[in-house]
Amino acid sequence: MCKTGHTTCKDECEIVVCRTYKELRAHGIDDLVAFSSALNVYRLRHPSQSRADAIYWVSEWLSMDGEMAN
């Protein structure tokens, strides 16, 4: 879990969430499964965040990282 607030740990969390997605995709894991895993990582680090907020941030980070397909 992130012990600092969401805004202050953004870089660290973003890196680990994007890395989770990227590494799973690199090993041939389906996009939806990789996204779900990245979402789980985010939610473990931010248990108080709503599912909708978690989906928003993971989607945002992955799209900015150029990893999500349109």
N, C-alpha and C positions, 0 to 999 in steps of 0.2 A: 504494500500500500504506500502511496505517496504521503509522506509525512508533512510536506510543505503544501501549500494550497495549489489548486489546479493551475493558476496563472504563473506561479513561480517555478513549477516543475515542468512546464510545457515542453521545453527542449528535451529533457531527459525522457519524459514519457513518450513524446513524439518519436524519438529515436528508437526506443524499444518496441513500440507498437508497429512502426514502419518496418523495422528489421524482422519482426515476427512474420509479417505478411510477405515480405520479399523472400525470406529464406524458405518459407513453405512453398511459395510459387516456384522458386528455383528448383525445388525438389519434386515438381510435378503435381503438387496438391491443387485441387480445383479452387477457382477464385472464391466461391462462396464459403468453402471450408476455411480457406486462409483468412478471409475477412472475419469470419466468425471467431477464429482463434485470436486474431488481433483485437477484436472487440472484447473477448474474454480477458486478455492481458490488461486492456484499458480498465475494465470493470474491477479487476483485482486490485489495481492501483488506486482506483477511485470508487470505492463501494457506495459512497453516498450519492453519486451522480445517477440521474435517471437513465433508463435504457435509451430513451430518445436523445438525450445529451451525449451519451457515449457513442451512439451511432453517428451523430452529427460530427463529433470531433474526429473519430476514426476515419470517416469518409473524407472530411476536410483534409486531414493530414496526408492520407494516401493520395488524394487527387493532387495536392500540392507537390507531393513527392514524385508525381508522374507514374505512379504504380497502378492506379485503378484504370481499367478499361472503360471506355464510354459505352 
